[in-house]
Amino acid sequence: MSDYLIRGTALDGKVRAFAVQTTAITEELSRRHQTTPTATAALGRTAAAGLLMGAMLKGEEHLIIQVKGDGPIGQIVVDANAKGEVRGYVDNPLVDPPLKASGKLDVSAAVGTEGFLYITKDLGLKEPYKGSVPIISGELAEDFTYYFAKSEQTPSAVALGVLVDRDHSIKASGGFVIQLLPGLTDEEIGEIEDMLARIPSFTSMLDGGLNLEEILQTVLPSVQIMDQMDVKFRCKCSRERVEQTLISLGKAELQEILDDDGFAEVVCHFCNEAYRYDREDLQRMIDL
């Protein structure tokens, strides 16, 4: 089944719920960036978070997530929008820390436990919205939970996961966000917390055959699904856009590239696509 995202509500609108399946997207990110399993897990979790947060936007709005920890993976960057499109990269795709004692991937060792999570939202206003919180675990789900509580003042439960098979293919990937809105009783909050504490991991449920609707129902039996949309990897780069960037360097710098190298090659951070411009291309840009 292709990747998709659902939105729902529960308890008379006092709870918002979002869930996303990103198995194919994470596979695509892994293939493009040639990531190790741990780097794949870190990037896949962040991409899922980006799609979940993008679903809270509308129209042409979009956001950028930057995870800047002190771990060897360096920076994680994800760009997502309200249309269910996402792209992203990590500074060091080859980071490969030892497994945890449990045998699971150690994402925290790759990301680090010191640093900051930054969210920048372009809401069509004069200035973008910017929020940030310290990294508290490096496992990412806890860090996004902390972000929602501290930066957006919305108590939330965030689950993010990437299940990597032995051959490094992606068995399951995605996550959910459950947000508690004003009006909930202490008893209702307690029931949700108890359910969250008892359920299996998101990826084990997805890998076990449950769909997103069924996963949300395990936490919120009264959930009503409001809508569904497809989600996908999509990069904004193109040969024309990269050419405009080269032209912006100016004729003198383009001439220097032409004289020294005879060609230019630009690789997009987000999708790893390489764009090559030969001698004739560079001369045409200089002559414009």
N, C-alpha and C positions, 0 to 999 in steps of 0.2 A: 504493500500500500504506500502511496506517495505521502510525503510529509505534510502534516496539517496542524492547525491550531484551533482550539475551541474556547469559547467564552461562556460563562454561566453565572447564575446567582443562586443563592440558597437562603433559607431562613428569612423569607419575606423581604429579600433584597438587602439584608444586613451583612451578607457575605458575598464578595466577588471572587470568582475563580477563573483561572486561565490555565490551560495545559497545552503543551506542544510536543509533537513527535518530530525529531530532527535527524533520524538515522541516516537518510540519504545525504543530507546537508553535511553532517559530520564526516561521512565518507568522502565527500567531494573536497572538503577542507583538508582532510588528511592526504588525499591524493595530490592536490595542488601544491601543498607545502611540504610534502614528504616528512610528516611529523612522526616522532616516536609515539608509542601508545600513551605515555604520560602527557606529552605535549598535545596529543589529540584530545585527551580527556579534558585538559585545561581549556583549550580553544573551543571544544564542543560544548562544554558547560557554559562558557561565556556567550557563545552564539545563541544557545537556547534562552539564556537570560535576556539577551538583546531582543529576540523575537517576542518574548513574553512582555517585555516593557514596551516594545513597539506597538503591540496590540492595545496598549492603553492610550496610544496617540490617535490622531485622525488626519485625514486628507494627505497633504504633502509633508507632514511633520516627520522628523527622523531624529535619531539619537546616536551618540558615539559613546561607547564604554571603553575606558582605559583602566587596566589593572596594572599598577606599577608597584610590584613587590620587590623584596630584596633577594629573591631566589634566582637560580641560574636561567630560568626561562626568559627573564627580562620582562619587557612590556607585552601585555596582551591587548589587542585593539579590535573592537567589533563595531561595525556600522550597521544599524538596522532601521527599518521604517515601518509606517503604519500599514503598508501594503503586503507585509509578510516577506520582505526581502532582506537578506543578511549577507554580509561578507566579513572577513576578519583575518588576522595573522598574529603570530607570536615572533618576538625577536629571535629566539633560539629554538628552532623546531626540532633540534637534535638532543635536547636535554633528556636525560635518561636516569633519574635517581633510582636507587634500589626499591623493590616492592616493600610495602609495610609487612609487619609480622603476620598480619591476617592474609597476606597474599594479594592484597588489592593495590592498585596504582597509588603512588604517593603524590597526589597533586599539590598538596601543601609544601612538600619539599621542593617542588619545581617552582611554585609561585613565590614562596616565602611567607613569613608571618609578620613582617614589618613593611610598611608602605601605605599606599592609599588606593582606593577605588574611586574613580572619577566618572561622573555621568554628565554629558553635555547634550541638552535637548534643543533642537531648532524648532521652535513653535510658531515660526512666522512673525515673530515680534522683532523689534529693533535689535535687541540683544538676546543671545541664547541663554537658556536657563542652565546654570552650572551647580552641581552638587557634588560633595565628596565626603567620604568617611574613611577612617583608618581601616586597614585590613585587620581582621580579628582572628582569622584561622588559616586563610590561604586555600581552604577547600572550596571556596567560592559560594556555595549555597548559603552558608552562614553569613558570609560577607554581604551578599545581596539582601538577606533578611535584615541585617543591621542597617544597611542603607535605607531600606523602606521605613524602618522604625525611626531612624534619627534624622534623615534628610527630608523625607516626605511625610513624616508623622503618621504613617499608616501601619499598624501592627500587621505583619504578614508572615506566612510560612512559605519558604521557598525550598523546593526540591529540584536538584539538577543532577543529571547523571549521564555517563557514557560508558557503555559496556563493550570492551574491546575483546574480540576473539583471539585465539592463539595465533592465527595467521595474520593478525593485525587488522582484519576487517571489522566493521562495526556491527555488532549484534543488535544494539538498541541505544537510543540517545534521545534526550529531551528533558522535560521538567514541568513543574507546575508552580503557580503562585496562588495562594489563598489569602485574601485580604479581609480583615475584620473591620467592619464599618460601625459607626456609632449606633447604639440601640440594642446591642447584644447584652444579654444577661450574663452574670458570672457563671451560671449553670451551663448556658449554651457555649460559652468560651471553653469551659472545662471539658465538655463533651468533645469539642473539636480537638482540643489538645490531647485528650486521651486517645482519640482515633489516630491522630498523627503519630503518636508514640508507638502504636501497635502495628501499623501497616508495614509491609515489606518495602524495600527500596523501589524507587520509581522505575529504574531500568529492569529490575527483576520482574516487576509486574508487566511491563511492556514486552519483555522477552518471553514471559510466560503466556502470552497470547491475549492479554487484556488490551482493549482499545482505550483511548483517552477518556471517553465518557464513563467507562467502567472504572477506570482509575480514580476519577473524581468522585464517583459514587461510593468508593470505599472510604473516603474521608467525609464526604457530605452526602449522605443518603438522599436528602431532599433536593439535591442540585437540579436545576433546570437549565438545559443548554440553550443559549440564546442564538448563537450563530457559529459558523465554522468557516475557515478560509485555508487555502493552500499556502504553504510557505516554501521558500526556495533560496538557494544560493544565487546571488546576482551581483556582479561587479559593475560599477559605473564607468570603468575605464573603456577607452576605444582608441583606435589608431589616430583618429581625428583629434581627440582630446589631448593625447600625448604630444601630437605635432604642435598644437597650440602652446603647450608648455615649453617645448623646445624653442619655438619662435619668440616666446617671451624672454628668453635668455639674451636676445639681442644679436645683431649681425656680427659683431666683433667676436663674441664667444662662439657662435656657430662656425665662423671662419676658422677659429683656432681648432675646433673639433675636426673640421674638415681637413685642415693641414696636418694635424698630428696623427689622427686615426683613420680618416677617410670614411668613417661611418659613425653612427650613434646607435646605441642599444639601451632601451629603457625597460626595466622590469617593474611591473606593478606590485607594490607591497601586498595588496589585498588578495590578488588572484594568482600572482606569480606568472602572469602572461608577459612574454617578452616581445617588445616592439622594436624592430630593426629598421633603420633609415640609412640607405646607402648614399654614395657620393652625389648621385643625381638628386636625391631627395633633399639633402642638405643644401645643395646649390640652389635648388628651387626656393627653399625657405629664405636663403640669403637674398635672393633676387626679388622677393616680394616687396 
